[in-house]
Amino acid sequence: MLIREPGCMLARMFASSEHSMSPGSRDQEGAILIDRSPRYFEPILNFLRTGSLIIDPGLSPEGVLEEARYFGIDSIIPKLENMTKSCILPRYLGSILSML
């Protein structure tokens, strides 16, 4: 799964080489705890699994973009930047029109 982004933070967290990072704390069952938004991380995880970037309606592409930047998932950042531009303009215009 992390072969799509071998240099990203997640790949380094679970790498066995000298360039690895500590993955974080673990819960009682041994699951690794990463203090980030699961809602915004879900599209990134699905992208790493499938290679397709799908963001459900109602989920902010800006939030997913911030997570992609945080984790270093560079291949989807341009797509997300384009999505945020196309989402921001209609919201901006809508707020201006509501003021009139």
SULVENSUL-V124420 format. One record per helix or strand. SS is the DSSP state (A for helix, B for strand). FROM is the first residue (numbers start at 1). TO is the last residue. If there is no record, write none. Layout:
SS/FROM/TO
SS/FROM/TO
This chain:
A/2/5
A/9/13
B/26/26
B/32/32
A/38/50
A/61/71
A/74/99
